[in-house]
Amino acid sequence: MNKDAKVVFTEYFGSISYLHDGLAFLLLLAAGIAWMIITAKKFNEGIQEQKNDGSDVFSVMVRGLAMLLILVAFLMSS
């Protein structure tokens, strides 16, 4: 890549670190929203069954939290 192309890329997209941080934030935001939607659907499904002991909703929440923690660890390592 020549010098002029690097300048154009930097002016258009911003610095690489800012671009990476922005994409990481958007990915975390999307994962968090998806986790909340899945948890809400599971909670509503459990209410409709009338024999909900809370363990299904809790397991969905724990799996979502683990997914977010792995995603944060992956993004912080780079």
MIDREN-778836 format. One record per atom (N, C-alpha, C): atom name; residue number from 1; residue in three letters; chain; x, y, z. Coordinates in steps of 0.001 Angstrom, whole numbers. Atoms other than C-alpha are relative to their C-alpha. Layout:
MIDREN-778836
atom atome CA	num NUM	residu ALA	chaine A	x X	y Y	z Z
...
This chain:
MIDREN-778836
atom atome N	num 1	residu MET	chaine A	x 856	y -1166	z 0
atom atome CA	num 1	residu MET	chaine A	x 0	y 0	z 0
atom atome C	num 1	residu MET	chaine A	x 906	y 1234	z 0
atom atome N	num 2	residu ASN	chaine A	x -846	y -1187	z 40
atom atome CA	num 2	residu ASN	chaine A	x 1504	y 3345	z -944
atom atome C	num 2	residu ASN	chaine A	x -443	y 1038	z 1018
atom atome N	num 3	residu LYS	chaine A	x 229	y -1010	z -1032
atom atome CA	num 3	residu LYS	chaine A	x 1634	y 6427	z 1236
atom atome C	num 3	residu LYS	chaine A	x -1317	y 750	z -209
atom atome N	num 4	residu ASP	chaine A	x 1245	y -730	z 275
atom atome CA	num 4	residu ASP	chaine A	x -1248	y 8231	z -495
atom atome C	num 4	residu ASP	chaine A	x -1236	y -835	z 345
atom atome N	num 5	residu ALA	chaine A	x 1127	y 876	z -329
atom atome CA	num 5	residu ALA	chaine A	x -3552	y 5224	z -99
atom atome C	num 5	residu ALA	chaine A	x -182	y -91	z 1508
atom atome N	num 6	residu LYS	chaine A	x 94	y 36	z -1466
atom atome CA	num 6	residu LYS	chaine A	x -2729	y 5062	z 3616
atom atome C	num 6	residu LYS	chaine A	x -632	y 1274	z 534
atom atome N	num 7	residu VAL	chaine A	x 574	y -1279	z -441
atom atome CA	num 7	residu VAL	chaine A	x -3569	y 8755	z 4012
atom atome C	num 7	residu VAL	chaine A	x -1498	y 33	z -274
atom atome N	num 8	residu VAL	chaine A	x 1422	y 9	z 348
atom atome CA	num 8	residu VAL	chaine A	x -6898	y 8341	z 2200
atom atome C	num 8	residu VAL	chaine A	x -763	y -943	z 920
atom atome N	num 9	residu PHE	chaine A	x 653	y 956	z -884
atom atome CA	num 9	residu PHE	chaine A	x -7759	y 5254	z 4271
atom atome C	num 9	residu PHE	chaine A	x -149	y 578	z 1400
atom atome N	num 10	residu THR	chaine A	x 39	y -566	z -1350
atom atome CA	num 10	residu THR	chaine A	x -6887	y 7026	z 7535
atom atome C	num 10	residu THR	chaine A	x -997	y 1149	z 80
atom atome N	num 11	residu GLU	chaine A	x 955	y -1105	z -13
atom atome CA	num 11	residu GLU	chaine A	x -8912	y 10110	z 6585
atom atome C	num 11	residu GLU	chaine A	x -1444	y -513	z -71
atom atome N	num 12	residu TYR	chaine A	x 1362	y 506	z 172
atom atome CA	num 12	residu TYR	chaine A	x -11945	y 8036	z 5582
atom atome C	num 12	residu TYR	chaine A	x -470	y -808	z 1201
atom atome N	num 13	residu PHE	chaine A	x 404	y 893	z -1086
atom atome CA	num 13	residu PHE	chaine A	x -11994	y 5392	z 8329
atom atome C	num 13	residu PHE	chaine A	x 496	y 434	z 1372
atom atome N	num 14	residu GLY	chaine A	x -589	y -377	z -1273
atom atome CA	num 14	residu GLY	chaine A	x -9971	y 7102	z 11035
atom atome C	num 14	residu GLY	chaine A	x 1165	y -910	z 314
atom atome N	num 15	residu SER	chaine A	x -1144	y 811	z -402
atom atome CA	num 15	residu SER	chaine A	x -7096	y 5586	z 12897
atom atome C	num 15	residu SER	chaine A	x -424	y -1448	z 185
atom atome N	num 16	residu ILE	chaine A	x 315	y 1432	z -101
atom atome CA	num 16	residu ILE	chaine A	x -6910	y 1808	z 12971
atom atome C	num 16	residu ILE	chaine A	x -482	y -352	z 1408
atom atome N	num 17	residu SER	chaine A	x 419	y 329	z -1370
atom atome CA	num 17	residu SER	chaine A	x -7180	y 1708	z 16758
atom atome C	num 17	residu SER	chaine A	x -1421	y 493	z 264
atom atome N	num 18	residu TYR	chaine A	x 1362	y -491	z -181
atom atome CA	num 18	residu TYR	chaine A	x -10323	y 3867	z 16681
atom atome C	num 18	residu TYR	chaine A	x -1000	y -891	z -728
atom atome N	num 19	residu LEU	chaine A	x 869	y 885	z 761
atom atome CA	num 19	residu LEU	chaine A	x -11822	y 1645	z 14008
atom atome C	num 19	residu LEU	chaine A	x -200	y -1318	z 746
atom atome N	num 20	residu HIS	chaine A	x 84	y 1258	z -754
atom atome CA	num 20	residu HIS	chaine A	x -11020	y -1488	z 16037
atom atome C	num 20	residu HIS	chaine A	x -843	y 168	z 1253
atom atome N	num 21	residu ASP	chaine A	x 781	y -244	z -1210
atom atome CA	num 21	residu ASP	chaine A	x -12434	y 14	z 19221
atom atome C	num 21	residu ASP	chaine A	x -1479	y 191	z -314
atom atome N	num 22	residu GLY	chaine A	x 1388	y -209	z 389
atom atome CA	num 22	residu GLY	chaine A	x -15596	y 1116	z 17432
atom atome C	num 22	residu GLY	chaine A	x -690	y -1292	z -394
atom atome N	num 23	residu LEU	chaine A	x 582	y 1288	z 392
atom atome CA	num 23	residu LEU	chaine A	x -16171	y -2293	z 15867
atom atome C	num 23	residu LEU	chaine A	x -180	y -914	z 1206
atom atome N	num 24	residu ALA	chaine A	x 120	y 801	z -1217
atom atome CA	num 24	residu ALA	chaine A	x -15520	y -3980	z 19213
atom atome C	num 24	residu ALA	chaine A	x -1211	y 444	z 816
atom atome N	num 25	residu PHE	chaine A	x 1147	y -520	z -743
atom atome CA	num 25	residu PHE	chaine A	x -18076	y -1716	z 20887
atom atome C	num 25	residu PHE	chaine A	x -1310	y -421	z -657
atom atome N	num 26	residu LEU	chaine A	x 1220	y 397	z 699
atom atome CA	num 26	residu LEU	chaine A	x -20680	y -2427	z 18200
atom atome C	num 26	residu LEU	chaine A	x -266	y -1492	z 138
atom atome N	num 27	residu LEU	chaine A	x 161	y 1438	z -171
atom atome CA	num 27	residu LEU	chaine A	x -20053	y -6167	z 18479
atom atome C	num 27	residu LEU	chaine A	x -491	y -330	z 1410
atom atome N	num 28	residu LEU	chaine A	x 466	y 213	z -1380
atom atome CA	num 28	residu LEU	chaine A	x -20443	y -6056	z 22268
atom atome C	num 28	residu LEU	chaine A	x -1443	y 464	z 174
atom atome N	num 29	residu LEU	chaine A	x 1364	y -507	z -99
atom atome CA	num 29	residu LEU	chaine A	x -23589	y -3973	z 21945
atom atome C	num 29	residu LEU	chaine A	x -991	y -962	z -649
atom atome N	num 30	residu ALA	chaine A	x 874	y 958	z 678
atom atome CA	num 30	residu ALA	chaine A	x -25109	y -6401	z 19443
atom atome C	num 30	residu ALA	chaine A	x -134	y -1294	z 791
atom atome N	num 31	residu ALA	chaine A	x 49	y 1223	z -805
atom atome CA	num 31	residu ALA	chaine A	x -24190	y -9400	z 21609
atom atome C	num 31	residu ALA	chaine A	x -841	y 213	z 1260
atom atome N	num 32	residu GLY	chaine A	x 794	y -298	z -1193
atom atome CA	num 32	residu GLY	chaine A	x -25699	y -7727	z 24688
atom atome C	num 32	residu GLY	chaine A	x -1482	y 87	z -294
atom atome N	num 33	residu ILE	chaine A	x 1411	y -103	z 388
atom atome CA	num 33	residu ILE	chaine A	x -28933	y -6909	z 22901
atom atome C	num 33	residu ILE	chaine A	x -562	y -1381	z -332
atom atome N	num 34	residu ALA	chaine A	x 456	y 1362	z 319
atom atome CA	num 34	residu ALA	chaine A	x -29175	y -10451	z 21535
atom atome C	num 34	residu ALA	chaine A	x -191	y -816	z 1267
atom atome N	num 35	residu TRP	chaine A	x 109	y 722	z -1274
atom atome CA	num 35	residu TRP	chaine A	x -28564	y -11845	z 25030
atom atome C	num 35	residu TRP	chaine A	x -1263	y 416	z 739
atom atome N	num 36	residu MET	chaine A	x 1206	y -463	z -691
atom atome CA	num 36	residu MET	chaine A	x -31345	y -9677	z 26485
atom atome C	num 36	residu MET	chaine A	x -1260	y -519	z -687
atom atome N	num 37	residu ILE	chaine A	x 1172	y 485	z 730
atom atome CA	num 37	residu ILE	chaine A	x -33795	y -10702	z 23739
atom atome C	num 37	residu ILE	chaine A	x -214	y -1491	z 262
atom atome N	num 38	residu ILE	chaine A	x 113	y 1444	z -249
atom atome CA	num 38	residu ILE	chaine A	x -33039	y -14416	z 24199
atom atome C	num 38	residu ILE	chaine A	x -458	y -265	z 1424
atom atome N	num 39	residu THR	chaine A	x 403	y 183	z -1397
atom atome CA	num 39	residu THR	chaine A	x -33366	y -14124	z 27987
atom atome C	num 39	residu THR	chaine A	x -1466	y 377	z 199
atom atome N	num 40	residu ALA	chaine A	x 1404	y -413	z -134
atom atome CA	num 40	residu ALA	chaine A	x -36681	y -12249	z 27705
atom atome C	num 40	residu ALA	chaine A	x -939	y -1034	z -610
atom atome N	num 41	residu LYS	chaine A	x 849	y 1029	z 615
atom atome CA	num 41	residu LYS	chaine A	x -38100	y -14856	z 25318
atom atome C	num 41	residu LYS	chaine A	x -57	y -1252	z 859
atom atome N	num 42	residu LYS	chaine A	x -21	y 1187	z -860
atom atome CA	num 42	residu LYS	chaine A	x -37020	y -17691	z 27597
atom atome C	num 42	residu LYS	chaine A	x -811	y 245	z 1270
atom atome N	num 43	residu PHE	chaine A	x 765	y -340	z -1186
atom atome CA	num 43	residu PHE	chaine A	x -38522	y -15886	z 30598
atom atome C	num 43	residu PHE	chaine A	x -1491	y -44	z -293
atom atome N	num 44	residu ASN	chaine A	x 1424	y 32	z 375
atom atome CA	num 44	residu ASN	chaine A	x -41846	y -15398	z 28799
atom atome C	num 44	residu ASN	chaine A	x -468	y -1429	z -273
atom atome N	num 45	residu GLU	chaine A	x 338	y 1406	z 240
atom atome CA	num 45	residu GLU	chaine A	x -41806	y -19041	z 27689
atom atome C	num 45	residu GLU	chaine A	x -181	y -739	z 1323
atom atome N	num 46	residu GLY	chaine A	x 106	y 636	z -1312
atom atome CA	num 46	residu GLY	chaine A	x -41250	y -20101	z 31296
atom atome C	num 46	residu GLY	chaine A	x -1244	y 415	z 750
atom atome N	num 47	residu ILE	chaine A	x 1224	y -470	z -651
atom atome CA	num 47	residu ILE	chaine A	x -44145	y -17964	z 32538
atom atome C	num 47	residu ILE	chaine A	x -1212	y -717	z -586
atom atome N	num 48	residu GLN	chaine A	x 1131	y 646	z 644
atom atome CA	num 48	residu GLN	chaine A	x -46487	y -19568	z 30008
atom atome C	num 48	residu GLN	chaine A	x -117	y -1471	z 382
atom atome N	num 49	residu GLU	chaine A	x 44	y 1417	z -374
atom atome CA	num 49	residu GLU	chaine A	x -45554	y -23098	z 31129
atom atome C	num 49	residu GLU	chaine A	x -569	y -225	z 1397
atom atome N	num 50	residu GLN	chaine A	x 528	y 40	z -1358
atom atome CA	num 50	residu GLN	chaine A	x -46594	y -22370	z 34748
atom atome C	num 50	residu GLN	chaine A	x 704	y -1002	z 910
atom atome N	num 51	residu LYS	chaine A	x -758	y 890	z -874
atom atome CA	num 51	residu LYS	chaine A	x -44099	y -24922	z 36079
atom atome C	num 51	residu LYS	chaine A	x 1478	y 386	z -32
atom atome N	num 52	residu ASN	chaine A	x -1352	y -522	z 113
atom atome CA	num 52	residu ASN	chaine A	x -41044	y -22728	z 35806
atom atome C	num 52	residu ASN	chaine A	x 639	y 73	z 1384
atom atome N	num 53	residu ASP	chaine A	x -717	y -100	z -1262
atom atome CA	num 53	residu ASP	chaine A	x -38535	y -23193	z 38600
atom atome C	num 53	residu ASP	chaine A	x 1129	y 1019	z -77
atom atome N	num 54	residu GLY	chaine A	x -1018	y -1031	z 150
atom atome CA	num 54	residu GLY	chaine A	x -36226	y -20492	z 37253
atom atome C	num 54	residu GLY	chaine A	x 1336	y -505	z -486
atom atome N	num 55	residu SER	chaine A	x -1309	y 519	z 390
atom atome CA	num 55	residu SER	chaine A	x -33374	y -22822	z 36353
atom atome C	num 55	residu SER	chaine A	x 260	y 177	z -1489
atom atome N	num 56	residu ASP	chaine A	x -197	y -188	z 1438
atom atome CA	num 56	residu ASP	chaine A	x -33956	y -22534	z 32587
atom atome C	num 56	residu ASP	chaine A	x 426	y 1429	z -307
atom atome N	num 57	residu VAL	chaine A	x -342	y -1406	z 224
atom atome CA	num 57	residu VAL	chaine A	x -33862	y -18736	z 32659
atom atome C	num 57	residu VAL	chaine A	x 1395	y 276	z 548
atom atome N	num 58	residu PHE	chaine A	x -1311	y -205	z -582
atom atome CA	num 58	residu PHE	chaine A	x -30839	y -18807	z 34948
atom atome C	num 58	residu PHE	chaine A	x 1099	y -587	z -882
atom atome N	num 59	residu SER	chaine A	x -1020	y 609	z 862
atom atome CA	num 59	residu SER	chaine A	x -28950	y -21178	z 32642
atom atome C	num 59	residu SER	chaine A	x 202	y 811	z -1271
atom atome N	num 60	residu VAL	chaine A	x -137	y -856	z 1182
atom atome CA	num 60	residu VAL	chaine A	x -29691	y -18949	z 29637
atom atome C	num 60	residu VAL	chaine A	x 789	y 1258	z 349
atom atome N	num 61	residu MET	chaine A	x -721	y -1195	z -406
atom atome CA	num 61	residu MET	chaine A	x -28438	y -15930	z 31555
atom atome C	num 61	residu MET	chaine A	x 1478	y -292	z 230
atom atome N	num 62	residu VAL	chaine A	x -1399	y 353	z -257
atom atome CA	num 62	residu VAL	chaine A	x -25257	y -17702	z 32654
atom atome C	num 62	residu VAL	chaine A	x 736	y -256	z -1307
atom atome N	num 63	residu ARG	chaine A	x -640	y 243	z 1301
atom atome CA	num 63	residu ARG	chaine A	x -24520	y -18893	z 29112
atom atome C	num 63	residu ARG	chaine A	x 228	y 1306	z -758
atom atome N	num 64	residu GLY	chaine A	x -175	y -1299	z 653
atom atome CA	num 64	residu GLY	chaine A	x -25067	y -15371	z 27764
atom atome C	num 64	residu GLY	chaine A	x 1101	y 815	z 630
atom atome N	num 65	residu LEU	chaine A	x -1059	y -722	z -696
atom atome CA	num 65	residu LEU	chaine A	x -22829	y -13871	z 30412
atom atome C	num 65	residu LEU	chaine A	x 1368	y -593	z -321
atom atome N	num 66	residu ALA	chaine A	x -1258	y 641	z 370
atom atome CA	num 66	residu ALA	chaine A	x -20117	y -16421	z 29648
atom atome C	num 66	residu ALA	chaine A	x 410	y 386	z -1415
atom atome N	num 67	residu MET	chaine A	x -290	y -402	z 1370
atom atome CA	num 67	residu MET	chaine A	x -20390	y -15569	z 25952
atom atome C	num 67	residu MET	chaine A	x 532	y 1428	z -43
atom atome N	num 68	residu LEU	chaine A	x -469	y -1381	z -24
atom atome CA	num 68	residu LEU	chaine A	x -20002	y -11859	z 26694
atom atome C	num 68	residu LEU	chaine A	x 1387	y 110	z 612
atom atome N	num 69	residu LEU	chaine A	x -1326	y -42	z -622
atom atome CA	num 69	residu LEU	chaine A	x -17008	y -12480	z 28969
atom atome C	num 69	residu LEU	chaine A	x 1074	y -512	z -955
atom atome N	num 70	residu ILE	chaine A	x -955	y 516	z 982
atom atome CA	num 70	residu ILE	chaine A	x -15281	y -14566	z 26289
atom atome C	num 70	residu ILE	chaine A	x 221	y 1032	z -1099
atom atome N	num 71	residu LEU	chaine A	x -116	y -1017	z 1031
atom atome CA	num 71	residu LEU	chaine A	x -15998	y -11860	z 23723
atom atome C	num 71	residu LEU	chaine A	x 842	y 1183	z 490
atom atome N	num 72	residu VAL	chaine A	x -803	y -1093	z -556
atom atome CA	num 72	residu VAL	chaine A	x -14558	y -9159	z 25991
atom atome C	num 72	residu VAL	chaine A	x 1458	y -407	z 112
atom atome N	num 73	residu ALA	chaine A	x -1377	y 477	z -107
atom atome CA	num 73	residu ALA	chaine A	x -11461	y -11263	z 26672
atom atome C	num 73	residu ALA	chaine A	x 666	y -62	z -1364
atom atome N	num 74	residu PHE	chaine A	x -541	y 62	z 1352
atom atome CA	num 74	residu PHE	chaine A	x -10985	y -11822	z 22944
atom atome C	num 74	residu PHE	chaine A	x 322	y 1403	z -526
atom atome N	num 75	residu LEU	chaine A	x -217	y -1346	z 514
atom atome CA	num 75	residu LEU	chaine A	x -11338	y -8134	z 22118
atom atome C	num 75	residu LEU	chaine A	x 1074	y 748	z 783
atom atome N	num 76	residu MET	chaine A	x -1026	y -669	z -793
atom atome CA	num 76	residu MET	chaine A	x -9088	y -7002	z 24980
atom atome C	num 76	residu MET	chaine A	x 1394	y -552	z -288
atom atome N	num 77	residu SER	chaine A	x -1302	y 588	z 242
atom atome CA	num 77	residu SER	chaine A	x -6296	y -9358	z 23934
atom atome C	num 77	residu SER	chaine A	x 671	y 566	z -1246
atom atome N	num 78	residu SER	chaine A	x -615	y -500	z 1236
atom atome CA	num 78	residu SER	chaine A	x -5786	y -7722	z 20540
atom atome C	num 78	residu SER	chaine A	x 338	y 1463	z 100
